[in-house]
Amino acid sequence: MTITIVIDPNLRVGDNNTLAGFDDVIEGSSDLVAGLHVGVLEPESGLFGDARIVRIDHGKKLVELAVDWKLLHV
């Protein structure tokens, strides 16, 4: 099972990464670990692609993702 996380491509932090909340994880939020490769989805445009979890902030319930922005596609 691939974990998919909904993202906002307009939200960028750090090294051109993005943040998503735990509530943006479609399946498998209990399986999140740094370094894990996941699928990402921007539902309004239908863009999807791959990302790597960089950091997890359990206190703020946030996941930082390194998205391969150039490879997002419909």
Secondary structure, 3 states (H helix, E strand, C coil): CCCEEECCCCCCECCCEEEEEHHHECCCHHHCCCCCEEEEEECCCCEEEEEEEEEEECCCCEEEEEECHHHCEC
